[in-house]
Amino acid sequence: MSLCKKCGNRLKDGALYCNKCGSKIETDLQIPDMSLKESLEFVKTLQAKYTEIKDLESEVGDCENKLSHPLVHGRTATDPFRYFWKFLLASGIAVVVCFVLWLATCVNFYSTFPWPEALTIFYAIIPPGIFIFGLIYSIRASRADYDGLVEHTNQELQDRADLRKKYRELESRLADCKSELMKLDSSIPEKYRNYHSMTKIKYLLESGKASDLESAITCLNK
């Protein structure tokens, strides 16, 4: 007596429809004869394959999720002004301070030290010095940022290339596993082609409530 390909229900000879799930019987299911030991080994093999496929699908999904995100360090341009504005401000303050001090010392006609002349020299040296130093520092810092961004971007591109390679390998392995599984569980009703059902069948076999795979599937249908 054969079984329904959808639900595993026993079919009567010549039946056109399953009297349990109502599926049209185009091709019935013939479960191969197996001993108890062979049935257990077969169920364990299916469980391992279901677990492997689930893990591979999880890894493939994780790779797809990572590949869908844009590059974090995708830009390769930097702005020197984000460093330079502090030195520009300091240079402006130095100009104002030197000018105020220069004006204050201009009224001191009794001093023997030439403060106006000295402040004039400071006025001509300090603000431009701050300006030039800040300009050089900003350009070098900006260049270091640029080099760092390029390095990060290149590393991310390499990581993404490695991830794409891993993704293709995982997809290939997943396709192979599914192909192997189709050959293995083609003799199992579609209703029971999952890890949970295999666990129940394994319990029935180990507990002695079923003597082989076919009787275990029959027990599940009761």
C-alpha positions as CSV (number, residue, x, y, z in Angstrom):
1,M,0.0,0.0,0.0
2,S,1.4,3.4,-1.0
3,L,1.3,6.7,0.8
4,C,0.1,10.2,-0.1
5,K,3.0,12.3,-1.3
6,K,1.6,15.4,0.5
7,C,0.6,14.2,3.9
8,G,1.8,10.5,4.2
9,N,-1.7,9.1,4.6
10,R,-2.1,5.4,3.4
11,L,-3.9,5.3,0.1
12,K,-6.3,2.7,-1.1
13,D,-5.5,0.9,-4.3
14,G,-6.6,2.9,-7.3
15,A,-7.4,6.0,-5.3
16,L,-7.5,9.3,-7.3
17,Y,-7.6,11.6,-4.2
18,C,-6.2,11.4,-0.7
19,N,-9.1,10.9,1.7
20,K,-7.2,12.9,4.4
21,C,-5.8,16.0,2.7
22,G,-7.8,15.8,-0.5
23,S,-4.7,16.1,-2.8
24,K,-5.0,14.6,-6.3
25,I,-3.0,11.5,-6.6
26,E,-0.8,11.9,-9.7
27,T,2.1,9.9,-8.3
28,D,2.0,8.0,-5.1
29,L,4.9,7.8,-2.6
30,Q,6.8,4.6,-2.2
31,I,8.9,4.5,1.0
32,P,11.9,2.1,0.6
33,D,12.1,-0.9,2.9
34,M,14.5,-0.1,5.8
35,S,15.5,-1.9,9.0
36,L,15.2,0.0,12.3
37,K,18.9,0.7,12.2
38,E,18.8,2.0,8.6
39,S,15.7,4.1,9.4
40,L,17.5,5.7,12.3
41,E,20.6,6.4,10.3
42,F,18.5,7.9,7.5
43,V,16.6,10.1,9.9
44,K,19.8,11.4,11.5
45,T,21.2,12.1,8.0
46,L,18.1,14.1,7.2
47,Q,18.3,16.0,10.5
48,A,22.0,16.9,9.9
49,K,21.2,18.1,6.3
50,Y,18.2,20.2,7.5
51,T,20.5,21.8,10.2
52,E,23.2,22.4,7.6
53,I,20.8,24.1,5.2
54,K,19.4,26.3,8.0
55,D,22.9,27.4,9.0
56,L,23.9,28.1,5.4
57,E,20.7,30.1,4.8
58,S,21.4,32.1,7.9
59,E,25.0,32.8,6.7
60,V,23.8,33.7,3.2
61,G,21.2,36.1,4.7
62,D,23.9,37.7,6.9
63,C,26.2,38.2,3.9
64,E,23.3,39.7,1.9
65,N,22.5,42.1,4.7
66,K,26.2,43.2,5.0
67,L,26.5,43.7,1.2
68,S,23.4,45.8,1.1
69,H,25.0,48.4,3.4
70,P,27.0,51.3,1.8
71,L,30.7,51.8,2.5
72,V,31.3,53.5,5.8
73,H,34.5,55.3,4.7
74,G,33.4,55.9,1.1
75,R,34.5,59.5,0.8
76,T,38.1,60.4,-0.1
77,A,38.0,64.2,0.3
78,T,38.9,66.2,3.4
79,D,38.5,69.9,4.4
80,P,41.6,71.7,5.7
81,F,39.5,74.6,7.1
82,R,38.2,72.4,9.9
83,Y,41.7,72.6,11.3
84,F,42.7,76.1,10.0
85,W,39.8,78.1,11.5
86,K,41.3,77.9,15.0
87,F,44.6,79.3,13.8
88,L,42.9,82.0,11.7
89,L,40.9,83.1,14.8
90,A,44.1,83.1,16.9
91,S,45.9,85.2,14.3
92,G,43.1,87.7,14.2
93,I,43.1,88.0,18.0
94,A,46.9,88.5,18.0
95,V,46.5,91.3,15.5
96,V,43.9,93.1,17.7
97,V,46.0,92.6,20.9
98,C,49.2,93.8,19.3
99,F,47.4,96.8,17.8
100,V,45.8,97.8,21.2
101,L,49.1,97.4,23.0
102,W,50.8,99.4,20.3
103,L,48.3,102.3,20.7
104,A,48.6,102.1,24.5
105,T,52.4,102.4,24.4
106,C,52.3,105.2,21.9
107,V,51.2,107.6,24.6
108,N,54.1,106.7,26.9
109,F,56.6,109.3,25.9
110,Y,58.6,109.0,29.1
111,S,59.6,105.4,28.6
112,T,63.2,104.9,27.5
113,F,62.4,101.5,26.0
114,P,61.1,101.7,22.5
115,W,57.9,99.8,23.1
116,P,56.1,101.0,20.0
117,E,58.9,99.8,17.8
118,A,59.1,96.5,19.6
119,L,55.4,95.9,19.4
120,T,55.5,96.8,15.7
121,I,58.0,94.0,15.2
122,F,55.8,91.6,17.2
123,Y,52.8,92.8,15.2
124,A,54.7,92.0,12.0
125,I,55.9,88.5,13.2
126,I,53.4,86.9,15.6
127,P,50.1,87.1,13.6
128,P,51.6,86.1,10.3
129,G,53.6,83.4,12.1
130,I,50.4,81.9,13.6
131,F,48.7,82.2,10.2
132,I,51.5,80.4,8.3
133,F,52.0,77.7,11.0
134,G,48.2,77.0,11.1
135,L,48.1,76.8,7.3
136,I,51.0,74.3,7.2
137,Y,49.5,72.3,10.1
138,S,46.0,72.2,8.5
139,I,47.3,71.0,5.2
140,R,49.4,68.2,6.7
141,A,46.5,67.2,9.0
142,S,44.1,67.2,6.1
143,R,46.5,65.1,4.1
144,A,46.8,62.6,6.9
145,D,43.0,62.4,7.1
146,Y,42.9,61.8,3.3
147,D,45.5,59.0,3.5
148,G,43.6,57.5,6.4
149,L,40.3,57.6,4.5
150,V,41.9,56.1,1.4
151,E,43.4,53.3,3.5
152,H,40.0,52.6,5.2
153,T,38.2,52.7,1.9
154,N,40.6,50.3,0.3
155,Q,40.4,47.9,3.3
156,E,36.6,48.1,3.1
157,L,36.6,47.4,-0.6
158,Q,38.9,44.4,0.0
159,D,36.7,43.2,2.8
160,R,33.6,43.5,0.6
161,A,35.3,41.6,-2.2
162,D,36.2,38.8,0.3
163,L,32.6,38.9,1.5
164,R,31.2,38.6,-2.1
165,K,33.5,35.6,-2.6
166,K,32.3,34.0,0.6
167,Y,28.7,34.8,-0.4
168,R,29.1,33.0,-3.7
169,E,30.7,30.0,-2.0
170,L,27.9,29.8,0.5
171,E,25.3,30.0,-2.2
172,S,27.0,27.2,-4.1
173,R,27.2,25.1,-1.0
174,L,23.5,25.8,-0.2
175,A,22.5,24.8,-3.7
176,D,24.4,21.6,-3.4
177,C,22.9,20.8,0.0
178,K,19.4,21.4,-1.3
179,S,20.1,19.2,-4.3
180,E,21.4,16.4,-2.0
181,L,18.4,16.9,0.3
182,M,15.9,16.6,-2.6
183,K,17.4,13.2,-3.4
184,L,17.3,12.1,0.2
185,D,13.8,13.2,1.3
186,S,12.1,12.5,-2.0
187,S,10.8,9.3,-0.3
188,I,9.3,11.3,2.6
189,P,5.8,13.0,2.5
190,E,6.2,16.8,2.0
191,K,4.4,17.4,5.3
192,Y,7.3,15.8,7.2
193,R,10.2,17.2,5.3
194,N,11.5,19.3,8.2
195,Y,13.7,18.9,11.3
196,H,10.9,18.9,13.8
197,S,9.1,16.0,12.1
198,M,12.3,14.1,11.9
199,T,12.8,14.5,15.6
200,K,9.3,12.9,16.2
201,I,10.1,10.1,13.8
202,K,13.4,9.5,15.5
203,Y,11.7,9.3,18.9
204,L,9.2,6.8,17.6
205,L,12.0,4.6,16.2
206,E,14.2,4.8,19.4
207,S,11.3,4.2,21.7
208,G,10.2,1.1,19.9
209,K,6.8,2.5,18.9
210,A,7.7,2.1,15.2
211,S,9.8,-0.6,13.6
212,D,10.9,1.3,10.5
213,L,10.5,4.6,8.7
214,E,7.2,3.7,7.0
215,S,5.5,2.6,10.3
216,A,6.8,5.8,12.0
217,I,5.2,8.0,9.3
218,T,2.0,6.0,9.7
219,C,2.1,6.6,13.5
220,L,2.4,10.4,12.9
221,N,-0.7,10.3,10.7
222,K,-2.9,8.7,13.4
